[in-house]
Amino acid sequence: MNGFLKAVADAVFPPRFTCDLCGREIFDGGHFCKECAGRVSFNDGTTCPVCGRRTKAEGMCLECKAHSPAYDRAISAMIYEDGGAAVILKFKRGGAYLKDYFAELLAPKCGCFDDADGVCYIPMTRRTERERGYNQAELLAKELAERLHLPVVNALEKIKDTGEQKSLTRREREDNLRGCFRAERKIVAGRKLILTDDVMTTGATLEEAARILKKRGAAKVYAVTAASVELKREI
């Protein structure tokens, strides 16, 4: 009966009324108006089998060939550009409700991680989380864990504030992130964990977090992000 009432309510009062990008009214229960939908690219094409970012050719990308990541495999839902980048920014800055949408997109893709026994996330320092109001990676982890019927594991602690990283090179990000995460062996040893974050750009944050988890005994670490940067250049 509850399911029937919900279906009736959703038909009369659609769950979403405005586009998540431009704010224009929509009444189909979707997230984007027709114009903005064309600005969002989903990561459903050719991807690197390791880092999961979109590539121009089949097979492992040159970055993963040159430097094997600490995580075992990664996937993402969107391409971090134009509309995809805008909706990630909204997710970070007040659009916490978007956790449902991203988890909905990512859950089917996590079928390749069928041996995972827990979901964890990239943490923030307490000060940063207090200033923002929430950790979007944690919200995504909880929503995804519910869909995958897995427990959320508080595997990582951020002990050093790294500040804004978007203007840094990959090497600068790696140096900046070194020593910023901590994990306890008794919590992660032997576990196969799905590690969530909002976006993968250079991959340095996920790399450092996975390295610490592996160092403390995690058997496998799978990286899952709402969006990732397309690999357009060779190294």
N, C-alpha and C positions, 0 to 999 in steps of 0.2 A: 504493500500500500504506500509506504514511504517513497519507493522508487517511482510509482505512478504519479504521486503528488509532485515530486521533483521534476519529472518530465513535463507535467502541465505547467509548473511555475517557470521552467526554462523556456517553454514555448511562448508564454505570455510576457515574461520578463527576461529577455536574453541576458546571460551572465556578464556580457561585456557590451558597452555602448559606444565606446570611442576607440579610435585607432591608437595603438601604443606608440606610434611615431609622430603623427601630426595632430592628434586629438580630434579629428573629424568624426562625426557620429557614424556608427555602423550598427547594424541590427542583425547580423548573421551569426553572432557568437564567436567570430574570429578575433584575431589580434591586430590585423592591419586592413586599412582601406585598400581598394583596388590599385590606386596609384602607388602607395607605399609598399605594397606587397611586391611590386616589381623592383624595389630597391634592396630587398633582402635575398641573399644567396645562401642556399643550404649546402652543407658539405656532403653531398650525395654522389659526387663524381669520382674521378681518379684521385686516390689518396695514397700517401706513404703508409705501408703496412706497419710501421713502427710508431712514428710520431702522429699519424693520422691527419696531417695537414694536406690540403689539396695540392696536387702536383700536376705538372704538364705531361708527364709520362708515367707508364706503369712501373712498379717496382719501388725499392727503397730509395728515398731521396738522398742527395749527395751529403746533406748535413748529417744524417743518421749513419751513412757509410763512413764519414770522417770521424764521427764521435758517437759511439753507441750510448744512448741515454740510460740513466739509472733505472727508469721505469721500464716495464716489460712491453707495454703497448699503450697507445693513446687513441682516443676518438673525440670528436667534437660535433656539434649540431649545425653551426652556422659558420660562414666565412666572415672574418672580422674586417669588414669594409662597408662603407656607405650605410645602408639601413641596419645591417648586422652590428656594426660598431655603435650606431646610435641606440639601438635597443639594449645593448650591453651597458652603455653608459647610464641609461635609465634604470636598469637593474641595480646598478651600484648606488644611484642617487635618488632613492625614494621608491623605486618600483619593485619593492620586495615581492609583490604578488607574482612577478614574472617567474619565480621559482617553479611554479606549477607548470608553466608552458615549457620551460627548458627541460624539466624532468620528464615531461610527456614526450618530448622529442628524443631524449637521450636513452630512456629506458629500453626501447626496442634494440638500440645499437649495442646495449650492454650484454646481449645474448652471447657474444664471443667471450665474455668473462664469467662463464657459468660456474667456474670453480671458486669465485670470490666468496669470502665469508664475512665481509664487513665493508662499510663505507666510511671513509674519513675525509678530511678537507684541509685546505690551506688555511691556517689560522691567522688572525690579526693579533697585534699587541692589545692589551686591555684598553690602553689609552685611545688607539685608533678606532677600535670597535665602539667605544663609548662616544667618540666624536661623530661617527657615521650613524650609529644607532643599531646597526646589525652587521653581520658578516655574510655577504651574499653567497660565498662558497659553502658556508655552514648550512644556510637555508636550502641550497641546492642539494647538498648531501643528505639532509633529512628527508626531503621530498623524494629524491631518487631511491633512498634506502627503503622507504615505505612501498614504493612500486615494485622493488626487487625482492621484497620480503627479507631484507638483511638488516642487521643491527648497525647503528651508527657508533663508530669507535673514535673516541677522543684521543687520537694517536699522537698528535703533534701539538707542541706549544711554541709560540713565537716569542723569543726572549730578547730580540733586538729589533728596534724599529728601523726599517730600511728606507722609509720615505718614498717619494715619487720616483718611479724607475723608467717612465716612458721615453725619456730623452737619453737614456744610457745605451751604450752598445752592449752586445752580448757579453763580452769580457768584463765590462764595467758592472753589469748586473750580477755576474757570477761572483765577482769580488765583493760587491755590496751585500750579497745574500749569505756569504760564507759565515757560518756560526750563528745564524739567526733562528734556526729551528732546533727543538729538542724533543726527543721521544724516549719513552721508557721501555726497556727490553721486555719486562713482564707483561706489557700491554700488547706489543706488536709481534713478538717472536713467534715464528711459524705461521703467521696469518697471511692471507691473500687478500689484499685490500684494494678497493676502488678509491682513488684520490681525486677529489673534485676541486675545481677552481672556475672562475668565470671565463677567463680567456687565456689562450696560449699564444704568445707572441714569439719571443726567442726560445721559450721553453725553460729558461734558467730557473724560475721559481719552482716549477714542478720537478726539475732535475735535482735541485738541492734538497727538496722535501723527500723525494724518492730515495736519494742517496742516504739520508739520515735513517729513514725507515728500514732500508736494506741493512745498514750498518748495525741497527738494533735487532736484526734477525727476521724481518718480514720476508716471507718466502717469495711473494710476488707483489708488485705494485702496478696497478692499471690507472692511467691518468684519463680523466673525463672532464671536458670543459664545454661550456655553452657555445663558445666560438673559438676559432683559431685563425691565424694569419695564413693566407695562401703563400706557398713557396714559389716565387716567380723568378728568382735569380739563382745562378749557380755560385758555388764558393770555390 
